[in-house]
């Protein structure tokens, strides 16, 4: 008699995310179908794992604790499956809390937009309708259908909450690279889920796989419910090229995906146990060689409102975390809208003397290497541009100054300049015509208004059409300061430039900030950290929001898990 080959399914969902079966029902169903192993990989949650493990105890089936992270890469939704997650680790639980917090912010905004479109719903009502679930767009669609706002789930997506719908709010997700890191830190085995579904060219997909491999990716879902024979051959070849294990799964959701069966997909899926055996072998190797999965990061941190407390100081705890960060071989970059001399003064006054440090000043206009004591990169406004900005501000009665390599250049000594220099120690040159002092331009100008914020806004609006034509960015660094700098500059551009100059993959970059002028670096970094005290638009763009503010070591407490 021929032996019956055991089968597995390494990708399935319960009603803890967007499946229809409870975790226990899913395990029982897998056992009835004769599976030897099942991975529960709910979207962005492990809430069903304990129930599934308990149900599997006497069923003769291995329940693999897993998760499926929803991530974003170049505007596309990319999913990373994690197998053998230590779902009880404190590290992993903290990361999920931050991940879910970002989803909650997005979901509340979607509720507001739906209400504006005549479909009143609150976030609290959604949670009550789907208790114990991580709320996804699938739940929004179900709610709209159940309450008679749409006639089908498809209509809900097509008219309202699809990617191009008027009520859709894109949530800033973690990158797939960050998901791989989180899974590895939690002792898991990261797998790129259903890559064929992303509709990427072969070259683009291979580029993504190469980046993920560098981060520690271990597998590709090469066997999947919707794949053709050609799709599977291509994914197996890609896995072989990058020395990745093959994984496979049905992506079973129960009634949420009619016609798609556990283990067999749409009828032809077959995932032999040998696939899992190879994953287990690789996973054991990973446990035996943890040093092979470590890599160096680079932190770009804003100063005021982020690294510094309101007294412009850092606590001993924050200092200790920065010491541990650099001791582990990671790079530290102090970023600010301040001139580069002032950033250097902060570094010296706080005794932040760590190896491998860099400074970014003028909102990305200048990059300075502390070890070599030299500027690596600099970009400036032209003299005519500076003249136009300063003169326009002057006509509105607003103070505006600029900079040389060593000095602030101000038209006069006044209340605004003295306020600005409370913490900025850079010396001043006074000249009614500030451009007469400059040689070749300056990295930025700053307008200061202490008593009437509407006057600054009037200046911004007046200069905006000119600035768009000239390639000049205008941003608030706080309600009293309006800054002007080259549009090709910016903190985000500086992140990419420094990573290029020193040969670090930008995927390994972390950026932290709180104000509007930090937004570009939050968006460009591999991981963006928004301070609890930060602006809402910064929080919307970030992948992580600190639990504490800048006066209570918020950044340091977020960095601990990244060291």
KAGIQUI-V493786 format. One record per residue. N is the residue number from 1. PHI is phi in whole degrees, 0 to 359 (NA if undefined). PSI is psi in radians with two decimals (none if undefined). D_FIRST is the distance of its C-alpha to the first C-alpha in whole Angstrom. Layout:
BEGIN
n=N phi=PHI psi=PSI d_first=D_FIRST
n=N phi=PHI psi=PSI d_first=D_FIRST
END
This chain:
BEGIN
n=1 phi=NA psi=2.36 d_first=0
n=2 phi=284 psi=2.44 d_first=4
n=3 phi=287 psi=2.47 d_first=6
n=4 phi=277 psi=2.20 d_first=9
n=5 phi=286 psi=2.32 d_first=12
n=6 phi=288 psi=2.56 d_first=15
n=7 phi=237 psi=2.73 d_first=18
n=8 phi=227 psi=2.93 d_first=22
n=9 phi=219 psi=2.02 d_first=25
n=10 phi=255 psi=0.43 d_first=28
n=11 phi=200 psi=1.80 d_first=31
n=12 phi=210 psi=2.83 d_first=32
n=13 phi=227 psi=2.54 d_first=35
n=14 phi=248 psi=-3.08 d_first=36
n=15 phi=283 psi=0.07 d_first=40
n=16 phi=284 psi=-0.29 d_first=41
n=17 phi=238 psi=-1.76 d_first=42
n=18 phi=234 psi=0.39 d_first=41
n=19 phi=273 psi=3.06 d_first=38
n=20 phi=254 psi=-0.33 d_first=38
n=21 phi=266 psi=2.58 d_first=36
n=22 phi=292 psi=2.83 d_first=37
n=23 phi=304 psi=-0.72 d_first=35
n=24 phi=293 psi=-0.73 d_first=34
n=25 phi=297 psi=-0.66 d_first=33
n=26 phi=296 psi=-0.78 d_first=31
n=27 phi=297 psi=-0.79 d_first=29
n=28 phi=299 psi=-0.70 d_first=28
n=29 phi=294 psi=-0.73 d_first=27
n=30 phi=297 psi=-0.70 d_first=25
n=31 phi=295 psi=-0.73 d_first=23
n=32 phi=295 psi=-0.51 d_first=22
n=33 phi=276 psi=-0.04 d_first=21
n=34 phi=83 psi=0.36 d_first=18
n=35 phi=289 psi=2.51 d_first=20
n=36 phi=270 psi=-0.37 d_first=20
n=37 phi=207 psi=2.56 d_first=24
n=38 phi=219 psi=2.32 d_first=27
n=39 phi=257 psi=2.18 d_first=30
n=40 phi=269 psi=2.00 d_first=33
n=41 phi=232 psi=1.12 d_first=36
n=42 phi=294 psi=2.70 d_first=38
n=43 phi=291 psi=2.00 d_first=41
n=44 phi=59 psi=0.40 d_first=44
n=45 phi=208 psi=2.63 d_first=43
n=46 phi=239 psi=0.37 d_first=41
n=47 phi=298 psi=-0.39 d_first=42
n=48 phi=266 psi=-0.07 d_first=39
n=49 phi=297 psi=-0.84 d_first=37
n=50 phi=299 psi=-0.74 d_first=38
n=51 phi=298 psi=-0.72 d_first=37
n=52 phi=293 psi=-0.72 d_first=34
n=53 phi=298 psi=-0.73 d_first=33
n=54 phi=296 psi=-0.74 d_first=34
n=55 phi=293 psi=-0.50 d_first=32
n=56 phi=277 psi=-0.18 d_first=29
n=57 phi=304 psi=-0.74 d_first=30
n=58 phi=246 psi=0.40 d_first=27
n=59 phi=255 psi=-0.09 d_first=25
n=60 phi=70 psi=0.51 d_first=22
n=61 phi=228 psi=2.40 d_first=23
n=62 phi=276 psi=2.12 d_first=26
n=63 phi=263 psi=2.07 d_first=29
n=64 phi=264 psi=2.03 d_first=31
n=65 phi=294 psi=2.21 d_first=34
n=66 phi=213 psi=-3.09 d_first=36
n=67 phi=202 psi=2.74 d_first=38
n=68 phi=235 psi=1.93 d_first=39
n=69 phi=276 psi=2.33 d_first=43
n=70 phi=269 psi=2.08 d_first=45
n=71 phi=232 psi=3.04 d_first=47
n=72 phi=230 psi=2.35 d_first=50
n=73 phi=218 psi=2.01 d_first=50
n=74 phi=50 psi=0.77 d_first=53
n=75 phi=82 psi=0.02 d_first=53
n=76 phi=252 psi=2.62 d_first=49
n=77 phi=276 psi=1.98 d_first=47
n=78 phi=243 psi=2.34 d_first=44
n=79 phi=252 psi=2.36 d_first=41
n=80 phi=241 psi=2.11 d_first=40
n=81 phi=269 psi=2.39 d_first=37
n=82 phi=245 psi=2.15 d_first=37
n=83 phi=255 psi=2.62 d_first=34
n=84 phi=59 psi=0.72 d_first=34
n=85 phi=290 psi=2.39 d_first=38
n=86 phi=278 psi=1.49 d_first=40
n=87 phi=288 psi=-0.15 d_first=41
n=88 phi=260 psi=-0.03 d_first=44
n=89 phi=294 psi=2.45 d_first=46
n=90 phi=297 psi=-0.65 d_first=49
n=91 phi=302 psi=-0.87 d_first=49
n=92 phi=294 psi=-0.69 d_first=47
n=93 phi=296 psi=-0.67 d_first=48
n=94 phi=295 psi=-0.70 d_first=52
n=95 phi=295 psi=-0.67 d_first=50
n=96 phi=292 psi=-0.64 d_first=49
n=97 phi=300 psi=-0.80 d_first=52
n=98 phi=294 psi=-0.66 d_first=54
n=99 phi=295 psi=-0.80 d_first=51
n=100 phi=293 psi=-0.63 d_first=51
n=101 phi=302 psi=-0.71 d_first=55
n=102 phi=295 psi=-0.67 d_first=55
n=103 phi=294 psi=-0.68 d_first=53
n=104 phi=298 psi=-0.77 d_first=56
n=105 phi=302 psi=-0.78 d_first=59
n=106 phi=296 psi=-0.78 d_first=57
n=107 phi=294 psi=-0.64 d_first=56
n=108 phi=295 psi=-0.67 d_first=59
n=109 phi=292 psi=-0.64 d_first=61
n=110 phi=294 psi=-0.65 d_first=59
n=111 phi=299 psi=-0.73 d_first=60
n=112 phi=297 psi=-0.74 d_first=63
n=113 phi=291 psi=-0.69 d_first=63
n=114 phi=298 psi=-0.72 d_first=61
n=115 phi=298 psi=-0.68 d_first=64
n=116 phi=295 psi=-0.44 d_first=66
n=117 phi=264 psi=0.35 d_first=64
n=118 phi=84 psi=0.29 d_first=65
n=119 phi=234 psi=1.30 d_first=62
n=120 phi=299 psi=2.18 d_first=63
n=121 phi=205 psi=2.42 d_first=60
n=122 phi=253 psi=2.79 d_first=61
n=123 phi=299 psi=-0.66 d_first=58
n=124 phi=297 psi=-0.65 d_first=58
n=125 phi=293 psi=-0.65 d_first=57
n=126 phi=297 psi=-0.82 d_first=54
n=127 phi=299 psi=-0.69 d_first=53
n=128 phi=294 psi=-0.62 d_first=54
n=129 phi=287 psi=-0.49 d_first=52
n=130 phi=230 psi=1.22 d_first=49
n=131 phi=297 psi=2.43 d_first=49
n=132 phi=76 psi=0.14 d_first=47
n=133 phi=254 psi=2.62 d_first=46
n=134 phi=280 psi=2.03 d_first=47
n=135 phi=289 psi=2.13 d_first=49
n=136 phi=242 psi=3.11 d_first=48
n=137 phi=296 psi=-0.44 d_first=49
n=138 phi=299 psi=-0.64 d_first=46
n=139 phi=289 psi=-0.66 d_first=48
n=140 phi=301 psi=-0.81 d_first=52
n=141 phi=299 psi=-0.76 d_first=50
n=142 phi=297 psi=-0.71 d_first=49
n=143 phi=297 psi=-0.79 d_first=52
n=144 phi=297 psi=-0.68 d_first=54
n=145 phi=292 psi=-0.82 d_first=52
n=146 phi=296 psi=-0.49 d_first=52
n=147 phi=260 psi=0.23 d_first=56
n=148 phi=77 psi=0.21 d_first=57
n=149 phi=280 psi=-0.45 d_first=58
n=150 phi=225 psi=2.86 d_first=55
n=151 phi=261 psi=-0.11 d_first=53
n=152 phi=200 psi=2.84 d_first=50
n=153 phi=296 psi=-0.66 d_first=48
n=154 phi=298 psi=-0.72 d_first=48
n=155 phi=298 psi=-0.66 d_first=52
n=156 phi=301 psi=-0.75 d_first=53
n=157 phi=286 psi=-0.79 d_first=51
n=158 phi=296 psi=-0.68 d_first=53
n=159 phi=265 psi=-0.51 d_first=56
n=160 phi=232 psi=-0.88 d_first=57
n=161 phi=244 psi=0.14 d_first=54
n=162 phi=292 psi=3.04 d_first=52
n=163 phi=304 psi=-0.51 d_first=53
n=164 phi=251 psi=0.21 d_first=56
n=165 phi=283 psi=2.69 d_first=57
n=166 phi=292 psi=-0.32 d_first=61
n=167 phi=255 psi=0.04 d_first=59
n=168 phi=281 psi=2.36 d_first=57
n=169 phi=239 psi=1.97 d_first=57
n=170 phi=292 psi=2.18 d_first=56
n=171 phi=271 psi=2.28 d_first=55
n=172 phi=295 psi=1.94 d_first=55
n=173 phi=261 psi=2.89 d_first=52
n=174 phi=291 psi=2.71 d_first=51
n=175 phi=284 psi=2.76 d_first=50
n=176 phi=300 psi=-0.51 d_first=46
n=177 phi=294 psi=-0.74 d_first=47
n=178 phi=294 psi=-0.66 d_first=49
n=179 phi=298 psi=-0.72 d_first=45
n=180 phi=300 psi=-0.77 d_first=44
n=181 phi=298 psi=-0.78 d_first=46
n=182 phi=298 psi=-0.77 d_first=46
n=183 phi=298 psi=-0.78 d_first=42
n=184 phi=298 psi=-0.77 d_first=42
n=185 phi=297 psi=-0.45 d_first=45
n=186 phi=267 psi=0.28 d_first=43
n=187 phi=77 psi=0.23 d_first=40
n=188 phi=266 psi=-3.10 d_first=38
n=189 phi=239 psi=1.84 d_first=36
n=190 phi=278 psi=2.36 d_first=38
n=191 phi=229 psi=2.34 d_first=36
n=192 phi=284 psi=2.02 d_first=38
n=193 phi=281 psi=2.51 d_first=37
n=194 phi=23 psi=1.10 d_first=36
n=195 phi=299 psi=-0.48 d_first=38
n=196 phi=298 psi=-0.54 d_first=38
n=197 phi=290 psi=-0.24 d_first=40
n=198 phi=280 psi=-0.14 d_first=43
n=199 phi=62 psi=0.53 d_first=44
n=200 phi=270 psi=2.66 d_first=45
n=201 phi=295 psi=2.82 d_first=46
n=202 phi=300 psi=-0.72 d_first=44
n=203 phi=294 psi=-0.74 d_first=47
n=204 phi=292 psi=-0.72 d_first=48
n=205 phi=296 psi=-0.73 d_first=44
n=206 phi=295 psi=-0.64 d_first=44
n=207 phi=298 psi=-0.74 d_first=47
n=208 phi=298 psi=-0.81 d_first=46
n=209 phi=299 psi=-0.71 d_first=43
n=210 phi=298 psi=-0.73 d_first=45
n=211 phi=295 psi=-0.76 d_first=47
n=212 phi=293 psi=-0.63 d_first=44
n=213 phi=299 psi=-0.71 d_first=43
n=214 phi=298 psi=-0.57 d_first=46
n=215 phi=280 psi=-0.30 d_first=46
n=216 phi=120 psi=0.25 d_first=43
n=217 phi=304 psi=2.46 d_first=40
n=218 phi=242 psi=-0.29 d_first=37
n=219 phi=208 psi=2.84 d_first=34
n=220 phi=232 psi=2.39 d_first=34
n=221 phi=283 psi=1.57 d_first=32
n=222 phi=268 psi=-0.21 d_first=31
n=223 phi=239 psi=2.06 d_first=28
n=224 phi=208 psi=2.72 d_first=30
n=225 phi=304 psi=-0.68 d_first=30
n=226 phi=262 psi=0.04 d_first=33
n=227 phi=288 psi=2.50 d_first=32
n=228 phi=276 psi=2.99 d_first=32
n=229 phi=300 psi=-0.65 d_first=30
n=230 phi=293 psi=-0.73 d_first=33
n=231 phi=303 psi=-0.81 d_first=34
n=232 phi=295 psi=-0.71 d_first=31
n=233 phi=299 psi=-0.77 d_first=31
n=234 phi=296 psi=-0.72 d_first=35
n=235 phi=290 psi=-0.62 d_first=34
n=236 phi=295 psi=-0.70 d_first=31
n=237 phi=294 psi=-0.71 d_first=34
n=238 phi=296 psi=-0.71 d_first=37
n=239 phi=298 psi=-0.75 d_first=35
n=240 phi=295 psi=-0.68 d_first=34
n=241 phi=297 psi=-0.60 d_first=38
n=242 phi=252 psi=0.33 d_first=39
n=243 phi=52 psi=0.89 d_first=36
n=244 phi=246 psi=2.54 d_first=35
n=245 phi=289 psi=2.64 d_first=31
n=246 phi=272 psi=2.34 d_first=30
n=247 phi=237 psi=2.92 d_first=29
n=248 phi=205 psi=2.58 d_first=28
n=249 phi=194 psi=2.76 d_first=29
n=250 phi=277 psi=-0.46 d_first=29
n=251 phi=64 psi=0.75 d_first=33
n=252 phi=293 psi=2.30 d_first=32
n=253 phi=236 psi=0.03 d_first=35
n=254 phi=74 psi=-2.38 d_first=34
n=255 phi=295 psi=-0.34 d_first=37
n=256 phi=292 psi=-0.37 d_first=39
n=257 phi=229 psi=1.39 d_first=37
n=258 phi=303 psi=2.40 d_first=36
n=259 phi=89 psi=-0.21 d_first=33
n=260 phi=262 psi=2.01 d_first=31
n=261 phi=263 psi=2.66 d_first=28
n=262 phi=298 psi=2.34 d_first=27
n=263 phi=74 psi=-0.65 d_first=24
n=264 phi=252 psi=-0.06 d_first=24
n=265 phi=60 psi=-2.16 d_first=27
n=266 phi=265 psi=0.33 d_first=29
n=267 phi=122 psi=-0.43 d_first=25
n=268 phi=248 psi=-0.03 d_first=24
n=269 phi=289 psi=2.43 d_first=24
n=270 phi=212 psi=2.07 d_first=21
n=271 phi=240 psi=1.72 d_first=22
n=272 phi=289 psi=2.71 d_first=19
n=273 phi=297 psi=-0.40 d_first=20
n=274 phi=302 psi=-0.55 d_first=21
n=275 phi=298 psi=-0.77 d_first=24
n=276 phi=291 psi=-0.61 d_first=25
n=277 phi=301 psi=-0.73 d_first=24
n=278 phi=291 psi=-0.66 d_first=27
n=279 phi=298 psi=-0.72 d_first=29
n=280 phi=297 psi=-0.70 d_first=29
n=281 phi=297 psi=-0.80 d_first=30
n=282 phi=294 psi=-0.68 d_first=33
n=283 phi=297 psi=-0.68 d_first=34
n=284 phi=294 psi=-0.68 d_first=34
n=285 phi=298 psi=-0.71 d_first=36
n=286 phi=300 psi=-0.72 d_first=38
n=287 phi=294 psi=-0.61 d_first=39
n=288 phi=280 psi=-0.31 d_first=40
n=289 phi=228 psi=1.07 d_first=42
n=290 phi=298 psi=-0.49 d_first=44
n=291 phi=294 psi=-0.41 d_first=47
n=292 phi=287 psi=-0.23 d_first=45
n=293 phi=250 psi=0.24 d_first=45
n=294 phi=260 psi=2.57 d_first=49
n=295 phi=211 psi=2.91 d_first=51
n=296 phi=263 psi=2.48 d_first=55
n=297 phi=247 psi=2.96 d_first=56
n=298 phi=227 psi=2.19 d_first=60
n=299 phi=258 psi=2.18 d_first=62
n=300 phi=253 psi=1.95 d_first=64
n=301 phi=239 psi=2.33 d_first=66
n=302 phi=294 psi=2.83 d_first=69
n=303 phi=265 psi=-1.40 d_first=72
n=304 phi=297 psi=2.23 d_first=74
n=305 phi=82 psi=-0.05 d_first=72
n=306 phi=232 psi=-1.38 d_first=69
n=307 phi=286 psi=-0.67 d_first=70
n=308 phi=266 psi=2.56 d_first=73
n=309 phi=279 psi=-3.08 d_first=74
n=310 phi=292 psi=-0.25 d_first=77
n=311 phi=265 psi=0.18 d_first=80
n=312 phi=65 psi=0.55 d_first=78
n=313 phi=236 psi=2.99 d_first=77
n=314 phi=234 psi=2.61 d_first=73
n=315 phi=281 psi=2.93 d_first=72
n=316 phi=295 psi=-0.57 d_first=71
n=317 phi=295 psi=-0.81 d_first=68
n=318 phi=298 psi=-0.71 d_first=67
n=319 phi=299 psi=-0.70 d_first=69
n=320 phi=293 psi=-0.71 d_first=66
n=321 phi=295 psi=-0.73 d_first=64
n=322 phi=297 psi=-0.65 d_first=65
n=323 phi=297 psi=-0.77 d_first=65
n=324 phi=294 psi=-0.66 d_first=62
n=325 phi=300 psi=-0.89 d_first=61
n=326 phi=287 psi=-0.55 d_first=63
n=327 phi=296 psi=-0.54 d_first=62
n=328 phi=284 psi=-0.05 d_first=58
n=329 phi=98 psi=0.03 d_first=59
n=330 phi=281 psi=2.69 d_first=59
n=331 phi=269 psi=2.68 d_first=62
n=332 phi=232 psi=2.23 d_first=65
n=333 phi=233 psi=2.15 d_first=67
n=334 phi=269 psi=2.14 d_first=70
n=335 phi=242 psi=2.44 d_first=71
n=336 phi=200 psi=2.79 d_first=74
n=337 phi=282 psi=-0.24 d_first=76
n=338 phi=297 psi=2.83 d_first=79
n=339 phi=293 psi=2.76 d_first=80
n=340 phi=297 psi=-0.55 d_first=79
n=341 phi=294 psi=-0.69 d_first=82
n=342 phi=292 psi=-0.67 d_first=81
n=343 phi=298 psi=-0.73 d_first=77
n=344 phi=296 psi=-0.64 d_first=78
n=345 phi=297 psi=-0.73 d_first=81
n=346 phi=299 psi=-0.80 d_first=78
n=347 phi=303 psi=-0.79 d_first=76
n=348 phi=288 psi=-0.76 d_first=79
n=349 phi=296 psi=-0.57 d_first=80
n=350 phi=266 psi=0.05 d_first=77
n=351 phi=55 psi=0.79 d_first=76
n=352 phi=270 psi=1.30 d_first=73
n=353 phi=251 psi=1.35 d_first=73
n=354 phi=248 psi=2.63 d_first=69
n=355 phi=291 psi=2.62 d_first=68
n=356 phi=72 psi=0.53 d_first=67
n=357 phi=265 psi=2.63 d_first=69
n=358 phi=227 psi=2.76 d_first=70
n=359 phi=238 psi=2.43 d_first=72
n=360 phi=237 psi=2.12 d_first=72
n=361 phi=242 psi=3.04 d_first=75
n=362 phi=55 psi=0.67 d_first=77
n=363 phi=56 psi=0.68 d_first=74
n=364 phi=100 psi=0.00 d_first=72
n=365 phi=286 psi=-0.38 d_first=75
n=366 phi=218 psi=2.36 d_first=75
n=367 phi=241 psi=2.25 d_first=72
n=368 phi=235 psi=2.32 d_first=74
n=369 phi=266 psi=1.98 d_first=72
n=370 phi=290 psi=-0.61 d_first=73
n=371 phi=293 psi=-0.71 d_first=72
n=372 phi=267 psi=-0.13 d_first=74
n=373 phi=54 psi=0.87 d_first=77
n=374 phi=207 psi=2.71 d_first=77
n=375 phi=282 psi=2.27 d_first=76
n=376 phi=266 psi=-0.44 d_first=73
n=377 phi=199 psi=2.50 d_first=73
n=378 phi=205 psi=2.40 d_first=76
n=379 phi=222 psi=2.45 d_first=77
n=380 phi=227 psi=2.74 d_first=80
n=381 phi=288 psi=2.63 d_first=82
n=382 phi=280 psi=2.83 d_first=85
n=383 phi=300 psi=-0.80 d_first=88
n=384 phi=300 psi=-0.66 d_first=89
n=385 phi=296 psi=-0.78 d_first=86
n=386 phi=298 psi=-0.75 d_first=87
n=387 phi=300 psi=-0.75 d_first=91
n=388 phi=295 psi=-0.74 d_first=90
n=389 phi=296 psi=-0.87 d_first=88
n=390 phi=296 psi=-0.73 d_first=90
n=391 phi=292 psi=-0.68 d_first=93
n=392 phi=295 psi=-0.75 d_first=91
n=393 phi=298 psi=-0.75 d_first=91
n=394 phi=299 psi=-0.67 d_first=94
n=395 phi=295 psi=-0.44 d_first=95
n=396 phi=266 psi=0.10 d_first=93
n=397 phi=73 psi=0.49 d_first=95
n=398 phi=249 psi=2.30 d_first=92
n=399 phi=292 psi=2.39 d_first=91
n=400 phi=214 psi=2.28 d_first=89
n=401 phi=229 psi=2.96 d_first=89
n=402 phi=223 psi=-2.78 d_first=87
n=403 phi=212 psi=2.58 d_first=86
n=404 phi=260 psi=-3.00 d_first=87
n=405 phi=296 psi=-0.44 d_first=85
n=406 phi=236 psi=-0.23 d_first=87
n=407 phi=224 psi=2.71 d_first=89
n=408 phi=283 psi=2.47 d_first=89
n=409 phi=242 psi=2.00 d_first=91
n=410 phi=235 psi=2.53 d_first=93
n=411 phi=296 psi=-0.50 d_first=96
n=412 phi=197 psi=2.95 d_first=97
n=413 phi=268 psi=2.06 d_first=97
n=414 phi=214 psi=-3.13 d_first=96
n=415 phi=300 psi=-0.72 d_first=95
n=416 phi=295 psi=-0.78 d_first=91
n=417 phi=295 psi=-0.73 d_first=91
n=418 phi=296 psi=-0.66 d_first=92
n=419 phi=297 psi=-0.79 d_first=89
n=420 phi=300 psi=-0.64 d_first=87
n=421 phi=272 psi=0.18 d_first=88
n=422 phi=302 psi=-0.67 d_first=88
n=423 phi=243 psi=-0.25 d_first=84
n=424 phi=268 psi=2.01 d_first=85
n=425 phi=265 psi=0.03 d_first=87
n=426 phi=299 psi=2.30 d_first=87
n=427 phi=294 psi=2.86 d_first=91
n=428 phi=240 psi=2.45 d_first=92
n=429 phi=251 psi=2.24 d_first=95
n=430 phi=260 psi=2.25 d_first=97
n=431 phi=205 psi=2.17 d_first=98
n=432 phi=305 psi=-0.62 d_first=99
n=433 phi=253 psi=1.67 d_first=97
n=434 phi=298 psi=-0.52 d_first=94
n=435 phi=290 psi=-0.33 d_first=93
n=436 phi=292 psi=-0.33 d_first=96
n=437 phi=270 psi=-0.35 d_first=94
n=438 phi=279 psi=2.65 d_first=91
n=439 phi=235 psi=1.67 d_first=90
n=440 phi=89 psi=0.09 d_first=87
n=441 phi=114 psi=-2.94 d_first=86
n=442 phi=207 psi=2.74 d_first=84
n=443 phi=290 psi=-0.52 d_first=80
n=444 phi=196 psi=2.92 d_first=81
n=445 phi=238 psi=2.71 d_first=84
n=446 phi=222 psi=2.28 d_first=84
n=447 phi=259 psi=2.37 d_first=86
n=448 phi=237 psi=2.21 d_first=87
n=449 phi=224 psi=2.08 d_first=88
n=450 phi=266 psi=-0.37 d_first=89
n=451 phi=243 psi=-0.36 d_first=90
n=452 phi=217 psi=1.66 d_first=89
n=453 phi=296 psi=-0.45 d_first=85
n=454 phi=294 psi=-0.49 d_first=86
n=455 phi=292 psi=-0.70 d_first=88
n=456 phi=297 psi=-0.71 d_first=85
n=457 phi=295 psi=-0.63 d_first=83
n=458 phi=296 psi=-0.68 d_first=86
n=459 phi=296 psi=-0.77 d_first=86
n=460 phi=301 psi=-0.83 d_first=82
n=461 phi=295 psi=-0.66 d_first=83
n=462 phi=295 psi=-0.68 d_first=86
n=463 phi=270 psi=-0.20 d_first=84
n=464 phi=301 psi=-0.85 d_first=81
n=465 phi=300 psi=-0.74 d_first=81
n=466 phi=298 psi=-0.76 d_first=83
n=467 phi=297 psi=-0.67 d_first=80
n=468 phi=295 psi=-0.66 d_first=78
n=469 phi=289 psi=-0.62 d_first=80
n=470 phi=273 psi=-0.17 d_first=80
n=471 phi=74 psi=0.75 d_first=77
n=472 phi=243 psi=2.28 d_first=78
n=473 phi=270 psi=2.49 d_first=76
n=474 phi=234 psi=2.04 d_first=78
n=475 phi=221 psi=2.60 d_first=76
n=476 phi=276 psi=2.27 d_first=77
n=477 phi=266 psi=-0.36 d_first=76
n=478 phi=195 psi=3.00 d_first=78
n=479 phi=301 psi=-0.32 d_first=80
n=480 phi=260 psi=-0.19 d_first=83
n=481 phi=240 psi=2.19 d_first=82
n=482 phi=244 psi=2.13 d_first=81
n=483 phi=250 psi=2.58 d_first=80
n=484 phi=233 psi=2.23 d_first=80
n=485 phi=203 psi=2.87 d_first=78
n=486 phi=300 psi=2.39 d_first=76
n=487 phi=297 psi=-0.50 d_first=73
n=488 phi=283 psi=-0.12 d_first=72
n=489 phi=273 psi=-2.51 d_first=72
n=490 phi=98 psi=2.66 d_first=71
n=491 phi=295 psi=-0.61 d_first=69
n=492 phi=296 psi=-0.77 d_first=65
n=493 phi=297 psi=-0.61 d_first=66
n=494 phi=293 psi=-0.61 d_first=67
n=495 phi=301 psi=-0.90 d_first=64
n=496 phi=296 psi=-0.66 d_first=63
n=497 phi=293 psi=-0.81 d_first=65
n=498 phi=294 psi=-0.73 d_first=65
n=499 phi=301 psi=-0.69 d_first=62
n=500 phi=295 psi=-0.77 d_first=62
n=501 phi=295 psi=-0.61 d_first=65
n=502 phi=253 psi=0.10 d_first=63
n=503 phi=73 psi=0.69 d_first=60
n=504 phi=249 psi=2.33 d_first=58
n=505 phi=297 psi=2.18 d_first=55
n=506 phi=302 psi=-0.34 d_first=57
n=507 phi=299 psi=-0.43 d_first=53
n=508 phi=270 psi=0.13 d_first=54
n=509 phi=270 psi=2.55 d_first=58
n=510 phi=233 psi=2.32 d_first=59
n=511 phi=232 psi=2.41 d_first=62
n=512 phi=231 psi=2.39 d_first=64
n=513 phi=194 psi=3.13 d_first=67
n=514 phi=221 psi=-0.35 d_first=68
n=515 phi=248 psi=3.02 d_first=71
n=516 phi=302 psi=-0.65 d_first=71
n=517 phi=285 psi=-0.03 d_first=71
n=518 phi=266 psi=-0.14 d_first=68
n=519 phi=300 psi=-0.74 d_first=66
n=520 phi=296 psi=-0.65 d_first=65
n=521 phi=284 psi=-0.53 d_first=64
n=522 phi=298 psi=-0.69 d_first=62
n=523 phi=283 psi=-0.58 d_first=60
n=524 phi=275 psi=-0.44 d_first=60
n=525 phi=289 psi=2.74 d_first=59
n=526 phi=300 psi=-0.56 d_first=55
n=527 phi=219 psi=2.24 d_first=56
n=528 phi=252 psi=2.25 d_first=59
n=529 phi=248 psi=2.12 d_first=60
n=530 phi=258 psi=2.39 d_first=63
n=531 phi=286 psi=2.60 d_first=65
n=532 phi=302 psi=-0.50 d_first=65
n=533 phi=270 psi=0.15 d_first=69
n=534 phi=280 psi=2.95 d_first=68
n=535 phi=293 psi=2.66 d_first=69
n=536 phi=298 psi=-0.64 d_first=67
n=537 phi=293 psi=-0.50 d_first=66
n=538 phi=289 psi=-0.73 d_first=65
n=539 phi=297 psi=-0.68 d_first=62
n=540 phi=296 psi=-0.53 d_first=61
n=541 phi=273 psi=-0.31 d_first=60
n=542 phi=278 psi=2.77 d_first=59
n=543 phi=266 psi=-0.24 d_first=55
n=544 phi=212 psi=2.38 d_first=57
n=545 phi=246 psi=2.23 d_first=60
n=546 phi=295 psi=2.62 d_first=61
n=547 phi=282 psi=-0.49 d_first=61
n=548 phi=245 psi=2.83 d_first=65
n=549 phi=271 psi=-3.03 d_first=68
n=550 phi=290 psi=-0.27 d_first=70
n=551 phi=272 psi=-0.06 d_first=72
n=552 phi=226 psi=0.71 d_first=69
n=553 phi=60 psi=0.57 d_first=67
n=554 phi=304 psi=-0.83 d_first=65
n=555 phi=294 psi=-0.80 d_first=64
n=556 phi=301 psi=-0.73 d_first=63
n=557 phi=293 psi=-0.53 d_first=61
n=558 phi=284 psi=-0.54 d_first=59
n=559 phi=285 psi=-0.45 d_first=59
n=560 phi=307 psi=-0.76 d_first=58
n=561 phi=285 psi=-0.12 d_first=54
n=562 phi=260 psi=-0.19 d_first=54
n=563 phi=293 psi=none d_first=56
END
